[in-house]
Amino acid sequence: MSMPQSPYAPQPIPSPGGGPPGEPPQRRTGLIIALVVGGLTVVLAVLVVIALVVVLAVRSQGAKEAAPTQQTPEQQATALVSEYMTALEGGDAAAVLALLPQDQIEDQVLSAEAYAAALAAEPISEVTFGTPVVSSSTAHDADVPVTFTVAGQSVSAEYTVQDWDSDGTFEMAAPYSSTYVPEGLPQLGLTVNGEEVAEGSNLYLLPGAYELAIDQEGFTLDPEDPVIVTDELQGDLPSPVLTEEGQKTFRTAVQSAVDGCLAQDTLKAGCGIGEIPGSTSDGWTVTEGTVKRSISEDTQRTIDTMEGTPGTDEPTYVSGEAVGTVDTTMECTKDGQKGTCEMFLGGSMSVPSVDLADPEHPVTWS
């Protein structure tokens, strides 16, 4: 028979894990996981915020470094001329030409290859810069002193930069070393570093050495040495002269013309010799067809050694010097008498000019 339990008897305590009384308690893992996950989320959020702050800080620093530093006019002028001289020193003619104002040089330039050959023949070296001088009134102009070496010469030059359109940016002004090409040279097939040159033009020249040549037979240039340009042309362009073979051709043409004139037995002979009058001052009448002309040994020597000089505007038109006097006799009559008359100071031949461009080499006299 069972005894009734007292209401004050001890009762089983429920398991903390929610299981039957007396069994081992169960762990409340759901709560722990939630707490861990929540904690990680907070940590990740903090890390993201830190990362964003770092990225923004780096970007801000990068933007600050990339922002262009405002250069002073002096710095900008020196930088531009430095770029120009670096291209010269490196023989990069295309880069040099690209820095120059095209509207100032477009009708005066050779090809980049011709300029590169000049720079390769006599390279630029030992470049140094002086203190630029900016125009105090407008600040739109600046001169940059530069020294460099070319062809063994130390050169002091001054290059100008200008702010053409007042936009705060300097541009190179053409550092002019230009020369006028005489009308006659291109007629002889003038080339500069292998490139043909137009007639009557200005020629823009960068520093360096230039080989000038002509292809007209019988002609050459004096001097034949390369033309040297430092910051400007050293001297003048060479002049055309006859080669020894050209001089021989010239003298042969003159001699042939002289022989033809001396062979004339008429009152008029040519070669610049004055025409003989039909009668003398004392009444003698000259007989046409009886005139005899000759020259002295001295006059012949003048022809043999004559130096032909090309014309300035038309170099193939080559002139010599006055040939000299001519001895002249002729038959004459007076009152039924016949005799031999001699012309006092017998006349003289003038200056011969030969057109060597004409295959016939015609001679004119002046």
Residue, then its C-alpha position, 0 to 999 in steps of 0.5 A: m500500500s503506497m504512502p501518500q506523498s507529502p506536498y512538501a516532499p522534494q520534486p525532480i528538477p527539470s533538466p536545464g536542456g529541456g530533457p526528461p528529469g535525470e538526464p544530462p543537460q542539453r547545450r543551447t548551441g543556437l544562442i551561441i551560434a547566433l552570438v558568434v555570427g553576430g559578432l563576426t558581422v560586426v567585425l566584418a563591418v568594422l573591417v570594411v569601414i576601415a578598408l574604405v577609409v584606407v582606400l579613400a585615403v590612398r586615392s586621395q593621396g594619389a590624386k594629390e600626387a597626380a595633380p599637376t604642379q603649376q610651373t613658373p614661366e621660367q620653369q616652363a620656358t626652360a622645360l620647353v627649350s630643354e625638350y628641344m635641345t634633348a631632341l637635337e642632342g638625340g638626333d631626333a629631327a622629327a621631334v625637333l620639327a614637331l616643336l617648331p611653329q609650322d606656319q613659320i617654317e612650312d615653306q622652308v624645311l627639308s625632310a626630317e631625314a635630311y636634318a637627321a643626316a646633318l645631326a648625325a654628321e655633326p652631333i650636338s653635345e655638352v648642352t647646358f642652360g642659363t637662367p631664363v629671362v621672362s618679359s617683365s611687361t607681359a610675361h608672354d615672352a621668355d629667352v632661354p640661354v643655352t650653350f652646346t658644342v657642335a663641329g668642335q665649336s662651343v656655341s652660345a645661343e638664346y632661344t625664345v619661347q612665346d605664349w602666342d594665344s595668352d593661354g598660359t602655355f609657352e611654345m617655341a619660336a622658330p630659332y631661325s638659322s635660315t639662308y636664301v638660296p640663290e636663284g642660280l643654284p637650283q638650276l644646276g640641280l642643287t641637293v642638300n643632304g641628298e634632297e632637291v631644293a626649290e629655286g629662290s627659296n629660304l632654307y631653314l637649317l638646324p645645327g649640324a653639317y650639310e652636304l651640298a652638291i650639283d649634278q650639272e656636268g662641268f660644274t662644282l661648288d666652291p668650297e666643296d666642304p660640308v656647310i656647317v651650322t651652329d646656331e646660324l649658318q657659318g659663312d655663305l652657301p658655296s658658289p658654283v664654279l667650273t671644273e677643269e673639264g668645264q673650263k676646257t669646254f668654255r675655252t674651246a667654245v671661245q677659241s672656236a668663235v675667235d677663229g671664226c671671227l678672224a676668218q672673216d674678210t668682210l668689214k664686219a666680223g663679229c666677236g665684238i670687233g668694231e665694223i671697219p668704215g668703208s673709207t678712211s679719213d684721208g679719202w681711201t676707200v676700203t675694198e670689201g672682201t680683202v680684210k685680214r685680221s690676226i691676234s698677237e701671242d699675248t692675246q692668244r695666251t689670254i684665250d688659253t688661260m681664260e677663266g670662265t665665271p658662272g653667272t649669278d642668276e643663270p650660272t650656266y651662262v659663263s663669262g670670261e674676260a676681254v680677249g684683246t686687240v686685233d691686228t687688221t689690214m685691208e686693200c684700199t684705193k684712192d684716185g686709181q691707186k691701190g694700196t694696203c691700209e692698216m687699221f690703227l689699233g686694229g679693233s679689239m674683241s670684247v668679253p665672251s660668254v658661253d651658254l654651257a646649257d646648250p649642247e652647241h655652246p653658242v658664244t655671245w659678246s659684250 
